[in-house]
Every structure is written in C-alpha cells, then in structure tokens.
Amino acid sequence: MKQLSLNLAALGFLVTSSVAYADYTAELEIDRMQDTPFKECSDYTFRQVMNNFFTELTWDYLTSDWGRNYINIDGYVEEEGEKFDFLLQYEVKSDGTFEFNAMEFLGKAKDDSFIIMMLDKICYHSTGD
C-alpha cells in the first residue's frame, strides 16, 4: 500500500510538472511573439500593433491533435460604437518563426482578399502609414 501511495504521488508530481512546463512554454512563446516585428509593418512588434488595433485582447497558445503549435490572438475591433470579434491564428514553426494561418471575423473564417485588407488596415491603424 505504501508503494502504491508513493507511485501515485510521483505520478501526480509528473502530471503537475508537465502542466507547469506546458504553461511555461506557452508563456515564453507568447512573450517571444509579442516582441517579434509584425511582418506587414516590421517597424512595430506584434504587441504594439495588436494593442493599438484591438480591445479586450487575449493571447492563447495551443497544440493541435496532430502536434502543431499555434498562438491565437483574439480581440474586438470597435467601429461606430459597435464591437466586432476578430481572431488571428499563427503557427509556431520549428525554426522559431510565426506563420499566419487563419483569420476569423464574427466567428467565420475569412478568405485571402479579406485577410490582406484587414492586415493592411491593422498596420495603418497602428502606424498611420
């Protein structure tokens, strides 16, 4: 019985350690992304551009069922007193770069022309250029 208790305690430690490591990795990757130049207006970081464009901004790190890592940037755009929900998703590549993967507006995936227009608008709003 004592051995079973020790094994369960060790298992609990390993599970807790794995969760803590995953949280630590997520926090590091999000921080690294926030300090990375935003490709469409590279004089500014992701943090600067996103904070200037979105309200109620959240950054989430997730791993897909097939092992790919992503960062979701979720926030609202306010226009004429109304709030519109946006989600940008970037894949965390094995070489340490971030590759744009998807955009949702009001919960619906958007096509390339909408994405290009919005990325330009995000830069313009953040930089005035």
C-alpha positions as YAML, in Angstrom:
chain: A
units: angstrom
residues:
- id: 1
  name: MET
  ca: [0.00, 0.00, 0.00]
- id: 2
  name: LYS
  ca: [2.85, 2.36, 0.86]
- id: 3
  name: GLN
  ca: [4.43, 1.70, -2.58]
- id: 4
  name: LEU
  ca: [1.12, 2.48, -4.31]
- id: 5
  name: SER
  ca: [0.88, 5.79, -2.43]
- id: 6
  name: LEU
  ca: [4.42, 6.70, -3.45]
- id: 7
  name: ASN
  ca: [3.73, 5.79, -7.09]
- id: 8
  name: LEU
  ca: [0.53, 7.87, -7.11]
- id: 9
  name: ALA
  ca: [2.37, 10.79, -5.52]
- id: 10
  name: ALA
  ca: [5.12, 10.53, -8.14]
- id: 11
  name: LEU
  ca: [2.53, 10.36, -10.92]
- id: 12
  name: GLY
  ca: [0.81, 13.44, -9.52]
- id: 13
  name: PHE
  ca: [4.14, 15.26, -9.48]
- id: 14
  name: LEU
  ca: [4.84, 14.30, -13.11]
- id: 15
  name: VAL
  ca: [1.40, 15.42, -14.27]
- id: 16
  name: THR
  ca: [1.73, 18.70, -12.37]
- id: 17
  name: SER
  ca: [5.25, 19.20, -13.75]
- id: 18
  name: SER
  ca: [4.03, 18.55, -17.32]
- id: 19
  name: VAL
  ca: [1.23, 21.08, -16.94]
- id: 20
  name: ALA
  ca: [3.60, 23.63, -15.39]
- id: 21
  name: TYR
  ca: [6.10, 23.07, -18.24]
- id: 22
  name: ALA
  ca: [3.35, 23.49, -20.85]
- id: 23
  name: ASP
  ca: [2.21, 26.73, -19.19]
- id: 24
  name: TYR
  ca: [5.82, 27.96, -19.05]
- id: 25
  name: THR
  ca: [6.35, 27.11, -22.74]
- id: 26
  name: ALA
  ca: [3.10, 28.85, -23.70]
- id: 27
  name: GLU
  ca: [4.06, 31.97, -21.76]
- id: 28
  name: LEU
  ca: [7.54, 32.06, -23.32]
- id: 29
  name: GLU
  ca: [6.22, 31.60, -26.87]
- id: 30
  name: ILE
  ca: [3.56, 34.29, -26.42]
- id: 31
  name: ASP
  ca: [6.13, 36.71, -24.97]
- id: 32
  name: ARG
  ca: [8.51, 35.94, -27.83]
- id: 33
  name: MET
  ca: [5.79, 36.52, -30.41]
- id: 34
  name: GLN
  ca: [4.69, 39.77, -28.78]
- id: 35
  name: ASP
  ca: [8.25, 41.10, -29.12]
- id: 36
  name: THR
  ca: [8.66, 39.94, -32.75]
- id: 37
  name: PRO
  ca: [8.31, 42.50, -35.56]
- id: 38
  name: PHE
  ca: [4.90, 42.32, -37.24]
- id: 39
  name: LYS
  ca: [5.65, 41.25, -40.83]
- id: 40
  name: GLU
  ca: [3.24, 43.66, -42.54]
- id: 41
  name: CYS
  ca: [4.68, 46.70, -40.70]
- id: 42
  name: SER
  ca: [8.00, 45.48, -39.36]
- id: 43
  name: ASP
  ca: [8.98, 48.67, -37.51]
- id: 44
  name: TYR
  ca: [6.41, 47.62, -34.92]
- id: 45
  name: THR
  ca: [6.09, 44.50, -32.78]
- id: 46
  name: PHE
  ca: [3.08, 42.21, -32.64]
- id: 47
  name: ARG
  ca: [2.37, 43.61, -29.16]
- id: 48
  name: GLN
  ca: [2.34, 47.23, -30.38]
- id: 49
  name: VAL
  ca: [0.24, 46.55, -33.45]
- id: 50
  name: MET
  ca: [-2.31, 44.32, -31.71]
- id: 51
  name: ASN
  ca: [-2.66, 46.59, -28.68]
- id: 52
  name: ASN
  ca: [-3.26, 49.58, -30.97]
- id: 53
  name: PHE
  ca: [-5.91, 47.83, -33.05]
- id: 54
  name: PHE
  ca: [-7.86, 45.51, -30.74]
- id: 55
  name: THR
  ca: [-9.66, 45.92, -27.44]
- id: 56
  name: GLU
  ca: [-10.12, 43.15, -24.84]
- id: 57
  name: LEU
  ca: [-7.14, 41.36, -26.37]
- id: 58
  name: THR
  ca: [-6.20, 37.79, -25.36]
- id: 59
  name: TRP
  ca: [-3.27, 35.63, -26.47]
- id: 60
  name: ASP
  ca: [-3.63, 31.84, -26.26]
- id: 61
  name: TYR
  ca: [-1.11, 29.10, -27.02]
- id: 62
  name: LEU
  ca: [-2.46, 25.73, -28.11]
- id: 63
  name: THR
  ca: [-1.27, 22.44, -29.54]
- id: 64
  name: SER
  ca: [-3.39, 20.70, -32.16]
- id: 65
  name: ASP
  ca: [-4.22, 17.00, -32.08]
- id: 66
  name: TRP
  ca: [-1.54, 16.44, -34.74]
- id: 67
  name: GLY
  ca: [1.16, 18.22, -32.71]
- id: 68
  name: ARG
  ca: [1.32, 21.65, -34.32]
- id: 69
  name: ASN
  ca: [1.58, 24.69, -32.05]
- id: 70
  name: TYR
  ca: [-0.45, 27.83, -32.57]
- id: 71
  name: ILE
  ca: [-0.97, 31.23, -31.00]
- id: 72
  name: ASN
  ca: [-4.45, 32.69, -31.23]
- id: 73
  name: ILE
  ca: [-4.81, 36.45, -30.90]
- id: 74
  name: ASP
  ca: [-8.42, 37.25, -30.08]
- id: 75
  name: GLY
  ca: [-9.90, 40.68, -29.61]
- id: 76
  name: TYR
  ca: [-12.53, 43.17, -30.62]
- id: 77
  name: VAL
  ca: [-12.49, 45.99, -33.12]
- id: 78
  name: GLU
  ca: [-14.73, 48.90, -32.25]
- id: 79
  name: GLU
  ca: [-16.34, 50.85, -35.09]
- id: 80
  name: GLU
  ca: [-19.14, 53.37, -34.71]
- id: 81
  name: GLY
  ca: [-19.91, 52.19, -31.19]
- id: 82
  name: GLU
  ca: [-20.16, 48.50, -32.10]
- id: 83
  name: LYS
  ca: [-17.76, 45.68, -31.23]
- id: 84
  name: PHE
  ca: [-16.69, 43.07, -33.76]
- id: 85
  name: ASP
  ca: [-14.87, 39.89, -32.70]
- id: 86
  name: PHE
  ca: [-11.65, 39.01, -34.54]
- id: 87
  name: LEU
  ca: [-9.32, 36.07, -34.21]
- id: 88
  name: LEU
  ca: [-5.88, 35.82, -35.83]
- id: 89
  name: GLN
  ca: [-4.05, 32.49, -35.71]
- id: 90
  name: TYR
  ca: [-0.33, 31.99, -36.24]
- id: 91
  name: GLU
  ca: [1.52, 28.69, -36.35]
- id: 92
  name: VAL
  ca: [4.68, 28.48, -34.24]
- id: 93
  name: LYS
  ca: [7.17, 26.94, -36.69]
- id: 94
  name: SER
  ca: [10.01, 24.64, -35.64]
- id: 95
  name: ASP
  ca: [12.56, 27.27, -36.76]
- id: 96
  name: GLY
  ca: [11.10, 29.74, -34.23]
- id: 97
  name: THR
  ca: [9.16, 31.86, -36.71]
- id: 98
  name: PHE
  ca: [5.45, 32.60, -36.71]
- id: 99
  name: GLU
  ca: [3.44, 31.88, -39.86]
- id: 100
  name: PHE
  ca: [-0.01, 33.37, -40.41]
- id: 101
  name: ASN
  ca: [-2.56, 30.55, -40.51]
- id: 102
  name: ALA
  ca: [-6.12, 31.89, -40.30]
- id: 103
  name: MET
  ca: [-8.42, 34.80, -39.54]
- id: 104
  name: GLU
  ca: [-11.97, 34.75, -38.24]
- id: 105
  name: PHE
  ca: [-14.37, 37.67, -38.15]
- id: 106
  name: LEU
  ca: [-17.52, 37.23, -36.06]
- id: 107
  name: GLY
  ca: [-16.71, 33.50, -35.78]
- id: 108
  name: LYS
  ca: [-16.42, 32.87, -39.53]
- id: 109
  name: ALA
  ca: [-13.22, 32.02, -41.43]
- id: 110
  name: LYS
  ca: [-12.23, 34.70, -43.95]
- id: 111
  name: ASP
  ca: [-10.78, 34.45, -47.45]
- id: 112
  name: ASP
  ca: [-7.43, 35.77, -48.67]
- id: 113
  name: SER
  ca: [-8.73, 39.11, -50.00]
- id: 114
  name: PHE
  ca: [-10.41, 39.93, -46.67]
- id: 115
  name: ILE
  ca: [-7.28, 38.87, -44.77]
- id: 116
  name: ILE
  ca: [-4.99, 41.08, -46.89]
- id: 117
  name: MET
  ca: [-7.33, 44.04, -46.49]
- id: 118
  name: MET
  ca: [-7.53, 43.56, -42.70]
- id: 119
  name: LEU
  ca: [-3.77, 43.11, -42.22]
- id: 120
  name: ASP
  ca: [-3.24, 46.37, -44.14]
- id: 121
  name: LYS
  ca: [-5.90, 48.06, -42.01]
- id: 122
  name: ILE
  ca: [-4.31, 46.75, -38.80]
- id: 123
  name: CYS
  ca: [-0.94, 48.25, -39.85]
- id: 124
  name: TYR
  ca: [-2.45, 51.53, -40.99]
- id: 125
  name: HIS
  ca: [-4.42, 51.93, -37.77]
- id: 126
  name: SER
  ca: [-1.32, 51.17, -35.71]
- id: 127
  name: THR
  ca: [1.21, 53.23, -37.65]
- id: 128
  name: GLY
  ca: [-0.68, 55.78, -39.74]
- id: 129
  name: ASP
  ca: [1.30, 54.57, -42.80]
...
